[in-house]
Amino acid sequence: MPSTPPTRRLARLRALYALHYGGAGLWVPYLAPFLETAGVSGSAQGVLFALRNVAFVVTQPLLGLLADRIGISRVLKISAIAAAVAWLLVLRGGGRLELAAVFLLMSIGVSAVAGLIDANVLATLEGPRGAEVGGPRAYARSRITGSIGFAISAVVFGVLVAKGTPGAARTAIVTVAFLQIATALLALTAPSDVRSTLRPPSLADAWRIVRDPAIGRVLLAGALHWVTLAPYHTFFGAHIEHHGGGPMVIGLSIGVGVAFELVVMATAPRWLAALDPRHVLVVSTGVGVVRWTLTALGSPAVIVAAQALHGLSYGAFYLSMVDSVVRRTAPEHRATAQALVASLALGVGTLAGNLMSGPLYDIDQGQTLFLAAAGFSLVSAAAASRS
């Protein structure tokens, strides 16, 4: 019997979500402008983000297997510390080699933390007393705190900066570093895992999960969809700044997007049980045609309004993808399964998207890039229809 009640364990994990995604609410829109002011071109940024994603794709399955073998909480602590160190090094700056090393560190730190928190939440919900807190379908009730942290940091920072704070991008990244240090400190106090694995998983188990045709189709749909999200996660803030907006528009845009994401997550237990996941995936990818076209060509006000589609194109898609994989994998492979989602769907998709995003961004600071994302949404929607 676990020594820590599931309600207390989930409260700690929800706080980790809020802190980590609070940082994401600032690094998503401001990392590219920060690097740009440091003299790093869009193409060079694309290479750096791609380098991080290559390392992420390779390391995440290994981290997942390690977490299932020695404990998710232990690996989470290591990744949280690596994330905090990485952001401090980003602030320190340096040449291309130094930045490349920092982005490699991000692959096992910044990029890994969210998936490890996911795995810990799901392990808690699937544990001996998980039914007390809703079971696996209640995952979104915990994940929603990450979205709240994301929204608060993005909106509050945007409003404050709009009132005259100089050096917005650098101030944002400094704030990110503090939030990630807080995440690491909280992770160090996290209780041990809610369960232990009777038979430690192996690479063969990971390969068996990937070879499942149903899971493979979901991961393929996820990878193609994340190609269209890569521009948003790297160049959205810079695009706004070059096309009539500023910190206030960036903050409002993210706030609107996350507000609709919160609605989707708050109602997830109901619609996950009532809707065919494949239909949700198709709709979630298809709305990208409208969202990214408006983002590419619209005025700042139109870009803010288009963010209302974020709840579908990110929130509903991600929750449906996770739910589809959870239902097809064993609880003792939870960290491995989540790592494969992160690596093969989010990682591969983001890698491909970043390789294309840098050169496309340099054409006209974002318009061509987001129009390309709109067109590619048709490809990801077609793949989702077969998932």
FIVEXZA-279189 format. One record per residue: y, x, z of N, C-alpha, C in turn; residue in one letter. Coordinates in steps of 0.001 Angstrom, whole numbers. Layout:
BEGIN
       ny       nx       nz      cay      cax      caz       cy       cx       cz  rest
        Y        X        Z        Y        X        Z        Y        X        Z     a
...
END
This chain:
BEGIN
       ny       nx       nz      cay      cax      caz       cy       cx       cz  rest
    -1192      847        0        0        0        0     1242      882        0     m
     2162      678     -905     3340     1524     -971     4180     1386      284     p
     4772     2492      690     5572     2487     1909     6933     1850     1694     s
     7428     1866      467     8741     1300      163     8572      -53     -511     t
     9145    -1144       51     9021    -2456     -583     9595    -2434    -1998     p
     9044    -3224    -2902     9529    -3208    -4287    10998    -3588    -4417     p
    11498    -4461    -3539    12908    -4840    -3635    13813    -3645    -3352     t
    13452    -2827    -2355    14253    -1644    -2039    14127     -588    -3130     r
    12926     -441    -3661    12716      528    -4738    13549      148    -5967     r
    13518    -1130    -6313    14277    -1586    -7474    15779    -1447    -7240     l
    16237    -1664    -6001    17661    -1497    -5711    18099      -68    -5986     a
    17262      912    -5591    17584     2321    -5844    17591     2609    -7352     r
    16624     2085    -8058    16541     2326    -9494    17689     1647   -10237     l
    18104      472    -9761    19243     -204   -10384    20519      595   -10198     r
    20674     1222    -9048    21842     2084    -8823    21816     3283    -9771     a
    20615     3832   -10015    20492     4939   -10969    20886     4483   -12371     l
    20436     3291   -12769    20848     2740   -14060    22371     2676   -14150     y
    23018     2119   -13108    24464     1911   -13144    25220     3226   -13294     a
    24800     4246   -12551    25483     5540   -12625    25252     6217   -13977     l
    23979     6248   -14409    23669     6938   -15667    24343     6261   -16855     h
    24229     4937   -16940    24843     4236   -18066    26359     4132   -17917     y
    26857     4254   -16677    28299     4372   -16509    28812     5601   -17233     g
    28060     6699   -17156    28401     7886   -17930    28304     7643   -19420     g
    27265     6907   -19836    27097     6613   -21263    28262     5804   -21806     a
    28850     4934   -20968    29994     4147   -21394    31188     5001   -21767     g
    31169     6260   -21358    32243     7191   -21705    31816     8213   -22741     l
    30563     8700   -22657    30202     9730   -23639    29927     9137   -25019     w
    29484     7888   -25095    29260     7293   -26418    30555     7264   -27237     v
    31676     6749   -26682    32893     6726   -27510    33713     8007   -27498     p
    33544     8858   -26482    34475     9969   -26340    33893    11358   -26572     y
    32566    11507   -26676    32024    12838   -26897    32449    13386   -28259     l
    32363    12558   -29304    32769    13024   -30634    34251    13404   -30672     a
    35171    12564   -30146    36571    12997   -30116    36783    14266   -29290     p
    36036    14416   -28194    36151    15621   -27370    35753    16859   -28170     f
    34638    16775   -28873    34189    17897   -29680    35144    18154   -30845     l
    35695    17075   -31397    36629    17216   -32512    37878    17976   -32073     e
    38403    17649   -30882    39583    18363   -30383    39259    19824   -30067     t
    37982    20127   -29855    37559    21509   -29609    37302    22265   -30902     a
    37547    21601   -32044    37407    22263   -33326    36052    22132   -33983     g
    35203    21220   -33482    33871    21023   -34062    33958    19917   -35108     v
    33655    20231   -36354    33769    19260   -37449    32698    18180   -37341     s
    32896    17109   -38110    31912    16035   -38120    30545    16517   -38571     g
    30506    17351   -39599    29226    17874   -40077    28538    18726   -39021     s
    29318    19572   -38339    28737    20403   -37277    28241    19547   -36121     a
    28991    18485   -35814    28534    17575   -34765    27221    16906   -35165     q
    27124    16518   -36426    25880    15913   -36891    24694    16842   -36706     g
    24905    18140   -36972    23837    19119   -36783    23467    19245   -35305     v
    24484    19271   -34436    24223    19385   -32998    23443    18178   -32478     l
    23874    16990   -32864    23166    15789   -32416    21754    15755   -32994     f
    21596    16188   -34232    20268    16228   -34838    19374    17235   -34120     a
    19937    18393   -33762    19178    19396   -33024    18677    18841   -31707     l
    19557    18130   -31007    19150    17499   -29748    18028    16499   -29981     r
    18135    15738   -31061    17120    14725   -31322    15775    15322   -31717     n
    15790    16443   -32456    14528    17108   -32792    13809    17535   -31515     v
    14566    18175   -30618    13967    18595   -29348    13508    17385   -28545     a
    14289    16307   -28577    13941    15089   -27847    12632    14492   -28348     f
    12486    14418   -29678    11266    13857   -30263    10032    14642   -29816     v
    10166    15957   -29727     9029    16809   -29352     8752    16751   -27856     v
     9815    16787   -27050     9618    16928   -25599     9309    15614   -24889     t
     9767    14478   -25430     9606    13229   -24677     8156    12815   -24438     q
     7271    12870   -25445     5870    12543   -25143     5272    13469   -24082     p
     5664    14746   -24113     5153    15694   -23119     5692    15360   -21730     l
     6980    14997   -21649     7545    14589   -20363     6887    13311   -19857     l
     6608    12387   -20779     5940    11148   -20379     4549    11399   -19820     g
     3774    12241   -20509     2451    12596   -20006     2542    13288   -18651     l
     3497    14198   -18524     3682    14898   -17254     4031    13908   -16146     l
     4892    12943   -16446     5288    11950   -15447     4103    11101   -15009     a
     3242    10718   -15950     2057     9933   -15591     1045    10756   -14808     d
     1101    12070   -14945      149    12939   -14237      644    13333   -12845     r
     1917    13710   -12720     2395    14215   -11429     3344    13253   -10726     i
     3756    12186   -11411     4650    11217   -10796     5951    11071   -11570     g
     6300     9829   -11869     7515     9568   -12645     8750    10034   -11888     i
     8792     9784   -10575     9976    10146    -9787    10232    11648    -9801     s
     9161    12442    -9773     9339    13899    -9784     9985    14369   -11082     r
     9505    13870   -12190    10063    14286   -13483    11475    13733   -13649     v
    11731    12540   -13134    13073    11964   -13187    14079    12861   -12467     l
    13697    13404   -11331    14589    14301   -10585    14945    15531   -11421     k
    13938    16102   -12082    14176    17296   -12909    15136    16975   -14053     i
    14895    15848   -14730    15740    15482   -15869    17158    15149   -15436     s
    17311    14494   -14298    18643    14131   -13816    19461    15389   -13492     a
    18810    16388   -12894    19503    17659   -12608    19890    18348   -13915     i
    18970    18368   -14883    19266    18989   -16182    20428    18288   -16870     a
    20514    16960   -16738    21612    16214   -17354    22948    16602   -16746     a
    22994    16701   -15414    24243    17072   -14749    24695    18471   -15177     a
    23760    19397   -15232    24093    20766   -15656    24599    20776   -17095     v
    23966    19977   -17949    24354    19942   -19363    25807    19499   -19527     a
    26221    18474   -18804    27597    17997   -18953    28605    19006   -18413     w
    28256    19715   -17347    29139    20764   -16846    29302    21871   -17886     l
    28226    22185   -18602    28289    23210   -19639    29072    22737   -20857     l
    28993    21423   -21157    29805    20882   -22249    31282    21103   -21952     v
    31683    20865   -20715    33084    21061   -20325    33494    22524   -20426     l
    32545    23403   -20153    32847    24843   -20209    33154    25268   -21633     r
    32560    24583   -22620    32808    24912   -24013    32044    26141   -24464     g
    32483    26707   -25565    31806    27879   -26110    31656    27782   -27608     g
    30991    28780   -28180    30755    28808   -29619    29593    27926   -30022     g
    29225    28038   -31287    28166    27170   -31803    26826    27416   -31141     r
    26510    28681   -30856    25229    28973   -30212    25178    28393   -28805     l
    26299    28535   -28083    26341    27971   -26736    26195    26450   -26772     e
    26908    25805   -27699    26807    24356   -27818    25399    23931   -28225     l
    24765    24692   -29101    23393    24376   -29504    22462    24425   -28303     a
    22634    25447   -27442    21797    25553   -26245    22025    24376   -25302     a
    23283    23967   -25168    23598    22830   -24302    22967    21553   -24840     v
    23038    21335   -26144    22457    20127   -26724    20932    20129   -26613     f
    20313    21304   -26638    18878    21380   -26385    18566    20980   -24948     l
    19393    21417   -24008    19205    21030   -22613    19361    19516   -22445     l
    20257    18935   -23214    20443    17482   -23149    19168    16721   -23508     m
    18336    17314   -24357    17129    16612   -24811    16158    16336   -23678     s
    16112    17215   -22682    15217    16975   -21542    15981    16457   -20330     i
    17311    16354   -20490    18123    15857   -19400    18754    14530   -19743     g
    19901    14572   -20380    20665    13370   -20685    19827    12330   -21420     v
    19112    12761   -22440    18365    11820   -23282    17123    11268   -22601     s
    16616    11956   -21588    15346    11563   -20973    15495    10657   -19768     a
    16648    10689   -19112    16798     9995   -17830    16553     8494   -17960     v
    17156     7860   -18957    17044     6405   -19082    15595     5968   -19243     a
    14836     6655   -20092    13441     6291   -20296    12596     6455   -19048     g
    12897     7468   -18249    12152     7680   -17008    12492     6616   -15969     l
    13759     6179   -15937    14094     5061   -15052    13370     3802   -15520     i
    13357     3568   -16843    12611     2431   -17397    11163     2449   -16929     d
    10512     3599   -17077     9105     3710   -16710     8895     3449   -15224     a
     9815     3931   -14396     9700     3719   -12955     9874     2253   -12604     n
    10819     1579   -13250    11013      142   -13023     9765     -634   -13428     v
     9243     -345   -14622     8059    -1066   -15101     6846     -794   -14216     l
     6699      447   -13746     5597      766   -12841     5716      -27   -11549     a
     6927     -191   -11058     7148     -987    -9853     6801    -2449   -10091     t
     7229    -2983   -11223     6968    -4383   -11536     5493    -4657   -11803     l
     4759    -3629   -12247     3326    -3790   -12518     2464    -3372   -11328     e
     3084    -2895   -10245     2352    -2407    -9088     1706    -3522    -8290     g
     1043    -3158    -7175      306    -4137    -6375     1168    -5300    -5895     p
     2450    -5047    -5665     3327    -6108    -5172     4396    -6473    -6189     r
     4158    -6112    -7452     5149    -6369    -8487     5439    -7829    -8720     g
     4437    -8697    -8464     4648   -10130    -8664     5744   -10673    -7753     a
     5967    -9988    -6622     7005   -10433    -5687     8389   -10373    -6319     e
     8565    -9498    -7275     9874    -9313    -7901     9862    -9694    -9380     v
     8877   -10473    -9802     8895   -11064   -11130     7947   -10511   -12166     g
     7269    -9386   -11906     6358    -8817   -12885     7092    -8174   -14052     g
     6339    -7667   -15050     6947    -6910   -16160     8044    -7630   -16927     p
     7950    -8959   -17043     8975    -9684   -17797    10332    -9662   -17087     r
    10346    -9255   -15819    11602    -9175   -15065    12309    -7837   -15274     a
    11800    -7017   -16190    12398    -5707   -16454    13897    -5806   -16726     y
    14312    -6783   -17527    15724    -6898   -17900    16621    -7145   -16699     a
    16094    -7761   -15627    16909    -8021   -14443    17347    -6727   -13774     r
    16569    -5668   -13943    16970    -4361   -13421    17793    -3599   -14447     s
    17358    -3634   -15700    18064    -2894   -16768    19496    -3378   -16938     r
    19769    -4621   -16574    21101    -5188   -16762    22161    -4432   -15968     i
    21756    -3799   -14857    22745    -3055   -14071    23253    -1837   -14840     t
    22430    -1291   -15722    22896     -212   -16582    23979     -701   -17523     g
    23792    -1886   -18080    24798    -2454   -18974    26096    -2739   -18226     s
    25979    -3188   -16978    27178    -3447   -16177    27931    -2137   -15928     i
    27191    -1075   -15569    27828      213   -15357    28501      722   -16615     g
    27832      547   -17749    28381      951   -19050    29696      230   -19310     f
    29693    -1098   -19100    30882    -1904   -19400    32042    -1556   -18483     a
    31757    -1424   -17190    32827    -1143   -16230    33513      185   -16552     i
    32716     1224   -16777    33318     2536   -17030    34124     2525   -18329     s
    33574     1920   -19375    34265     1919   -20666    35564     1123   -20620     a
    35511      -74   -20037    36689     -941   -20023    37751     -399   -19073     v
    37357      -41   -17850    38328      449   -16876    38983     1734   -17374     v
    38178     2641   -17922    38743     3891   -18429    39682     3617   -19596     f
    39278     2723   -20489    40127     2401   -21626    41471     1844   -21199     g
    41471      970   -20208    42717      373   -19729    43601     1428   -19062     v
    42992     2271   -18235    43774     3299   -17539    44355     4313   -18512     l
    43552     4753   -19476    44032     5731   -20447    45127     5131   -21314     v
    44979     3860   -21644    45988     3193   -22472    47339     3143   -21789     a
    47343     3311   -20467    48609     3287   -19736    49273     4661   -19663     k
    48675     5648   -20346    49396     6902   -20456    48685     8145   -19984     g
    47410     8063   -19600    46704     9267   -19170    46536    10210   -20360     t
    47021    11452   -20263    46896    12382   -21397    45487    12956   -21477     p
    45144    13478   -22658    43845    14127   -22823    42686    13187   -22556     g
    42683    12027   -23215    41697    10996   -22917    40270    11495   -23048     a
    39970    12178   -24140    38584    12581   -24386    38080    13538   -23306     a
    38894    14535   -22964    38454    15491   -21941    38327    14811   -20573     r
    39272    13941   -20245    39189    13213   -18977    37909    12393   -18912     t
    37536    11796   -20039    36311    11003   -20087    35090    11869   -19809     a
    35011    13032   -20429    33837    13879   -20259    33787    14464   -18842     i
    34943    14744   -18248    34968    15170   -16840    34377    14070   -15960     v
    34757    12816   -16232    34229    11681   -15469    32725    11557   -15665     t
    32266    11776   -16891    30827    11749   -17173    30098    12764   -16303     v
    30643    13971   -16214    29999    15018   -15418    29862    14587   -13959     a
    30902    13992   -13399    30832    13535   -12009    29790    12431   -11844     f
    29735    11496   -12795    28756    10415   -12710    27323    10940   -12808     l
    27109    11950   -13643    25763    12497   -13782    25357    13344   -12580     q
    26330    13985   -11932    26028    14673   -10683    25611    13653    -9618     i
    26321    12521    -9557    25951    11462    -8613    24565    10904    -8921     a
    24245    10764   -10216    22915    10297   -10617    21841    11259   -10129     t
    22081    12551   -10311    21101    13553    -9870    20908    13514    -8356     a
    21996    13393    -7602    21889    13348    -6143    21105    12122    -5693     l
    21350    10977    -6325    20613     9769    -5967    19147     9885    -6366     l
    18871    10492    -7527    17486    10664    -7976    16705    11542    -7006     a
    17371    12517    -6404    16687    13419    -5464    16210    12687    -4211     l
    16809    11544    -3906    16396    10776    -2729    15453     9636    -3077     t
    15081     9533    -4362    14211     8431    -4786    12834     8542    -4154     a
    12225     7416    -3752    10882     7454    -3163     9833     7835    -4189     p
     8673     8252    -3703     7582     8614    -4605     7100     7394    -5358     s
     6279     7618    -6378     5852     6536    -7252     5094     5455    -6505     d
     5183     4242    -7069     4556     3093    -6435     3040     3105    -6583     v
     2531     3875    -7495     1089     3918    -7728      680     5327    -8119     r
     -598     5592    -8084    -1120     6866    -8577    -2141     6574    -9663     s
    -2253     7442   -10626    -3153     7236   -11751    -4559     7690   -11391     t
    -5540     6807   -11622    -6921     7157   -11313    -7416     8251   -12246     l
    -7102     8140   -13529    -7492     9166   -14498    -6228     9649   -15193     r
    -5813    10883   -14929    -4575    11375   -15547    -4632    11252   -17071     p
    -3567    10775   -17696    -3569    10618   -19155    -3548    11967   -19857     p
    -3958    11945   -21110    -4007    13163   -21919    -3295    12906   -23236     s
    -3183    13954   -24049    -2594    13791   -25376    -3400    12816   -26224     l
    -4709    12762   -25976    -5545    11809   -26714    -5137    10374   -26418     a
    -4737    10106   -25174    -4280     8761   -24825    -2980     8427   -25556     d
    -2074     9393   -25621     -823     9169   -26344    -1100     8907   -27826     a
    -2009     9681   -28408    -2354     9494   -29811    -2997     8136   -30041     w
    -3798     7685   -29074    -4446     6379   -29180    -3411     5254   -29179     r
    -2367     5410   -28383    -1312     4402   -28343     -589     4346   -29692     i
     -249     5502   -30227      477     5558   -31497     -362     4995   -32633     v
    -1676     5216   -32586    -2557     4762   -33671    -2804     3263   -33652     r
    -2453     2588   -32566    -2583     1132   -32535    -1675      560   -33628     d
    -2231     -142   -34627    -1406     -606   -35756     -224    -1464   -35327     p
     -443    -2343   -34349      637    -3221   -33910     1764    -2423   -33277     a
     1411    -1460   -32425     2433     -627   -31796     3129      240   -32844     i
     2348      776   -33781     2922     1613   -34828     3976      874   -35641     g
     3717     -394   -35965     4693    -1169   -36745     5962    -1431   -35943     r
     5805    -1684   -34644     6986    -1899   -33792     7816     -621   -33713     v
     7151      529   -33536     7872     1796   -33431     8569     2151   -34748     l
     7931     1843   -35874     8569     2088   -37170     9822     1238   -37316     l
     9710      -49   -36960    10886     -927   -37032    11991     -409   -36126     a
    11603       86   -34938    12595      622   -34021    13277     1864   -34571     g
    12507     2750   -35194    13086     3972   -35754    14084     3651   -36854     a
    13732     2733   -37748    14637     2374   -38839    15892     1688   -38303     l
    15718      869   -37283    16884      198   -36707    17811     1201   -36029     h
    17231     2198   -35366    18074     3179   -34678    18828     4096   -35648     w
    18370     4170   -36895    19159     4859   -37917    20523     4189   -38044     v
    20542     2852   -37983    21804     2118   -38137    22659     2170   -36876     t
    22042     2435   -35718    22798     2518   -34470    23357     3920   -34214     l
    22809     4919   -34897    23254     6300   -34677    24755     6476   -34903     a
    25342     5913   -35972    26788     6070   -36140    27587     5499   -34973     p
    27124     4380   -34425    27817     3761   -33295    27763     4657   -32067     y
    26624     5284   -31847    26439     6101   -30653    27095     7473   -30751     h
    27577     7834   -31929    28208     9149   -32073    29663     9081   -32541     t
    29954     8261   -33545    31276     8319   -34176    32110     7051   -34028     f
    31677     6101   -33219    32411     4838   -33100    33824     5070   -32560     f
    33929     5824   -31460    35243     6070   -30878    36158     6828   -31818     g
    35616     7860   -32470    36424     8641   -33408    36860     7782   -34597     a
    35976     6907   -35076    36312     6001   -36186    37483     5109   -35807     h
    37461     4556   -34607    38552     3677   -34165    39862     4454   -34088     i
    39814     5650   -33537    41030     6435   -33383    41658     6797   -34730     e
    40839     6938   -35762    41351     7304   -37087    41763     6088   -37910     h
    41473     4873   -37405    41754     3676   -38207    42500     2621   -37403     h
    43524     3089   -36700    44480     2151   -36114    44292     1796   -34662     g
    43251     2291   -34012    43014     1939   -32620    43221     3112   -31689     g
    42975     2893   -30414    43111     3925   -29405    42195     3625   -28238     g
    42417     4259   -27091    41539     4039   -25931    41410     2578   -25529     p
    42510     1795   -25611    42427      386   -25253    41455     -356   -26170     m
    41533     -100   -27478    40631     -758   -28427    39189     -312   -28186     v
    38999      981   -27919    37652     1487   -27637    37084      796   -26403     i
    37874      731   -25350    37404      106   -24117    37095    -1371   -24293     g
    38005    -2096   -24978    37772    -3522   -25205    36549    -3746   -26094     l
    36384    -2907   -27113    35239    -3047   -28008    33922    -2931   -27240     s
    33823    -1895   -26431    32601    -1699   -25668    32430    -2794   -24626     i
    33547    -3226   -24023    33465    -4296   -23033    32939    -5592   -23635     g
    33437    -5960   -24817    32959    -7171   -25493    31479    -7038   -25834     v
    31103    -5863   -26372    29707    -5665   -26745    28776    -5791   -25562     g
    29130    -5169   -24465    28260    -5195   -23289    28277    -6566   -22629     v
    29383    -7295   -22704    29427    -8646   -22140    28359    -9535   -22792     a
    28251    -9445   -24107    27226   -10230   -24803    25834    -9663   -24537     f
    25749    -8351   -24369    24467    -7743   -24003    23998    -8252   -22643     e
    24933    -8422   -21701    24583    -8925   -20371    24007   -10331   -20438     l
    24583   -11163   -21300    24065   -12527   -21468    22631   -12481   -21981     v
    22397   -11623   -22971    21056   -11491   -23537    20061   -11031   -22475     v
    20446   -10039   -21679    19537    -9511   -20672    19314   -10482   -19521     m
    20362   -11198   -19129    20223   -12151   -18029    19275   -13282   -18385     a
    19209   -13648   -19645    18340   -14747   -20082    17010   -14257   -20650     t
    16774   -12941   -20619    15597   -12365   -21270    14265   -12944   -20806     a
    14018   -13127   -19496    12709   -13661   -19110    12372   -14983   -19799     p
    13387   -15794   -20072    13144   -17084   -20727    12844   -16910   -22212     r
    13726   -16192   -22923    13516   -16135   -24369    12374   -15198   -24754     w
    12057   -14208   -23925    10894   -13369   -24212     9608   -14180   -24167     l
     9567   -15152   -23263     8371   -15991   -23143     8305   -17071   -24221     a
     9461   -17441   -24779     9493   -18578   -25704     9520   -18192   -27176     a
    10011   -16991   -27507    10209   -16618   -28909     9212   -15575   -29376     l
     8863   -15630   -30648     8019   -14607   -31268     8827   -13309   -31351     d
     8342   -12205   -30748     9099   -10951   -30770     9473   -10506   -32177     p
     8609   -10767   -33159     8911   -10344   -34524    10167   -11037   -35045     r
    10307   -12333   -34744    11494   -13054   -35196    12756   -12495   -34540     h
    12650   -12143   -33269    13796   -11563   -32569    14175   -10233   -33203     v
    13184    -9414   -33525    13453    -8109   -34127    14130    -8262   -35491     l
    13690    -9215   -36283    14278    -9414   -37621    15734    -9833   -37510     v
    16000   -10829   -36661    17386   -11299   -36502    18274   -10184   -35947     v
    17738    -9444   -34972    18516    -8381   -34326    18922    -7289   -35306     s
    18044    -6981   -36261    18383    -5967   -37254    19261    -6545   -38361     t
    18990    -7783   -38749    19738    -8390   -39849    21218    -8552   -39564     g
    21578    -8817   -38301    23003    -9005   -37990    23789    -7708   -38157     v
    23066    -6582   -38271    23759    -5315   -38497    24538    -5298   -39795     g
    24092    -6055   -40798    24819    -6108   -42069    26252    -6584   -41827     v
    26386    -7632   -41020    27714    -8185   -40727    28474    -7278   -39764     v
    27793    -6843   -38690    28477    -6058   -37658    29077    -4770   -38215     r
    28271    -4028   -38971    28755    -2718   -39420    29741    -2827   -40578     w
    29630    -3895   -41392    30629    -4105   -42446    32005    -4384   -41839     t
    32030    -5260   -40829    33291    -5557   -40154    33836    -4327   -39440     l
    32949    -3529   -38853    33385    -2308   -38175    33985    -1326   -39169     t
    33405    -1243   -40353    33883     -298   -41366    35244     -689   -41921     a
    35429    -1977   -42205    36586    -2404   -42981    37626    -3187   -42190     l
    37279    -3623   -40988    38161    -4511   -40246    39292    -3802   -39522     g
    40282    -4597   -39130    41366    -4117   -38277    40813    -3901   -36873     s
    41570    -3251   -35972    41091    -3089   -34601    40653    -4405   -33957     p
    41399    -5493   -34197    41022    -6789   -33616    39683    -7273   -34169     a
    39451    -7069   -35446    38187    -7479   -36067    37031    -6632   -35534     v
    37278    -5344   -35344    36236    -4467   -34798    35833    -4926   -33405     i
    36821    -5286   -32583    36519    -5799   -31240    35665    -7065   -31332     v
    36044    -7984   -32227    35300    -9230   -32376    33874    -8982   -32862     a
    33708    -8021   -33764    32376    -7724   -34306    31421    -7236   -33224     a
    31966    -6700   -32152    31138    -6206   -31058    30375    -7313   -30345     q
    30740    -8560   -30598    29979    -9675   -30023    28529    -9660   -30490     a
    28262    -9013   -31636    26899    -8943   -32170    26065    -7858   -31489     l
    26674    -7074   -30611    25948    -5997   -29938    24810    -6539   -29069     h
    25021    -7696   -28469    23974    -8272   -27632    22680    -8485   -28386     g
    22790    -8876   -29657    21597    -9050   -30492    21109    -7724   -31045     l
    22005    -6971   -31681    21552    -5793   -32425    21074    -4670   -31520     s
    21523    -4639   -30276    20999    -3650   -29331    20140    -4300   -28248     y
    20731    -5211   -27460    20032    -5755   -26301    18751    -6484   -26633     g
    18837    -7471   -27519    17652    -8265   -27842    16590    -7421   -28530     a
    17017    -6521   -29424    16041    -5676   -30112    15316    -4779   -29118     f
    16062    -4092   -28261    15438    -3142   -27328    14476    -3838   -26384     y
    14889    -4962   -25814    14015    -5667   -24872    12743    -6173   -25560     l
    12870    -6675   -26782    11692    -7149   -27510    10761    -6000   -27859     s
    11331    -4853   -28223    10510    -3691   -28544     9746    -3210   -27311     m
    10440    -3095   -26176     9780    -2660   -24944     8707    -3652   -24533     v
     9015    -4939   -24591     8044    -5966   -24198     6804    -5905   -25084     d
     6988    -5691   -26378     5852    -5616   -27302     4942    -4442   -26964     s
     5518    -3307   -26600     4726    -2122   -26272     4065    -2274   -24902     v
     4792    -2820   -23928     4234    -3004   -22583     2984    -3879   -22631     v
     3032    -4937   -23417     1889    -5857   -23480      664    -5242   -24143     r
      839    -4103   -24825     -283    -3501   -25547     -752    -2182   -24944     r
     -184    -1790   -23783     -584     -529   -23167     -932     -741   -21699     t
    -1753      167   -21169    -2196       75   -19775    -1103      548   -18828     a
    -1018      -39   -17616        8      370   -16652      -35     1855   -16309     p
    -1242     2454   -16271    -1330     3871   -15914     -760     4791   -16986     e
     -430     4220   -18148      187     4995   -19225     1647     4592   -19433     h
     2256     4044   -18374     3589     3481   -18556     4616     4529   -18967     r
     4663     5672   -18290     5656     6690   -18649     5384     7241   -20046     a
     4095     7401   -20387     3744     7892   -21721     4190     6909   -22795     t
     3938     5624   -22571     4321     4604   -23546     5831     4544   -23718     a
     6564     4579   -22610     8026     4547   -22703     8569     5799   -23383     q
     7911     6929   -23131     8334     8168   -23788     8102     8088   -25293     a
     7016     7448   -25703     6756     7299   -27135     7772     6362   -27778     l
     8163     5299   -27068     9236     4434   -27571    10504     5246   -27759     v
    10835     6045   -26736    12049     6853   -26799    11972     7893   -27906     a
    10813     8539   -28046    10672     9630   -29003    10568     9134   -30438     s
     9599     8244   -30689     9284     7866   -32066    10185     6771   -32607     l
    10738     5931   -31759    11663     4900   -32232    13099     5386   -32093     a
    13560     5550   -30857    14946     5956   -30641    15205     7374   -31144     l
    14285     8307   -30834    14510     9707   -31174    14483     9975   -32664     g
    13405     9549   -33331    13295     9793   -34772    14400     9057   -35529     v
    14651     7805   -35134    15702     7042   -35803    17070     7666   -35636     g
    17379     8085   -34410    18672     8714   -34160    18784    10050   -34889     t
    17674    10799   -34929    17672    12066   -35660    18042    11852   -37123     l
    17359    10928   -37769    17648    10659   -39179    19074    10155   -39353     a
    19491     9276   -38444    20843     8738   -38539    21905     9803   -38354     g
    21689    10711   -37418    22677    11767   -37170    22768    12759   -38322     n
    21624    13058   -38953    21644    13979   -40086    22516    13441   -41220     l
    22513    12125   -41375    23328    11506   -42424    24746    11205   -41954     m
    24914    10975   -40645    26203    10499   -40137    27314    11521   -40272     s
    27033    12787   -39953    28080    13794   -39987    28761    13907   -41345     g
    28010    14168   -42418    28641    14259   -43745    29317    12964   -44180     p
    28711    11811   -43873    29318    10536   -44252    30612    10292   -43482     l
    30653    10702   -42225    31868    10544   -41430    33003    11390   -42004     y
    32694    12583   -42458    33727    13475   -42978    34395    12952   -44245     d
    33752    12008   -44943    34336    11479   -46190    35665    10786   -45917     i
    35668     9856   -44939    36905     9120   -44643    36979     8704   -43174     d
    36402     9535   -42294    36430     9298   -40848    35845     7940   -40445     q
    34753     7541   -41103    33974     6431   -40578    33737     5238   -41462     g
    34616     4932   -42385    34435     3709   -43167    33174     3764   -44025     q
    33005     4842   -44773    31798     4988   -45587    30551     5030   -44715     t
    30646     5682   -43571    29516     5796   -42656    29035     4429   -42187     l
    29952     3569   -41750    29530     2269   -41226    29132     1302   -42341     f
    29685     1470   -43539    29196      669   -44668    27756     1059   -45013     l
    27444     2349   -44914    26065     2785   -45147    25126     2187   -44100     a
    25578     2124   -42845    24766     1511   -41789    24526       37   -42082     a
    25539     -648   -42599    25380    -2057   -42952    24323    -2234   -44031     a
    24363    -1404   -45061    23366    -1504   -46123    21974    -1183   -45644     g
    21839     -168   -44799    20515      227   -44330    19917     -806   -43377     f
    20764    -1676   -42814    20247    -2737   -41943    19284    -3646   -42694     s
    19445    -3768   -43993    18508    -4575   -44784    17124    -3934   -44793     l
    17078    -2618   -44827    15795    -1906   -44788    15110    -2102   -43447     v
    15880    -1945   -42358    15276    -2102   -41033    14840    -3542   -40787     s
    15573    -4508   -41320    15177    -5912   -41163    13861    -6192   -41893     a
    13699    -5593   -43081    12445    -5768   -43825    11263    -5178   -43053     a
    11454    -4023   -42429    10391    -3415   -41636    10078    -4254   -40407     a
    11111    -4816   -39775    10897    -5640   -38584    10095    -6892   -38912     a
    10246    -7403   -40129     9497    -8626   -40521     8001    -8373   -40588     s
     7580    -7101   -40638     6146    -6764   -40707     5617    -6268   -39370     r
     6456    -6271   -38344     6049    -5715   -37048     5168    -6697   -36264     s
END
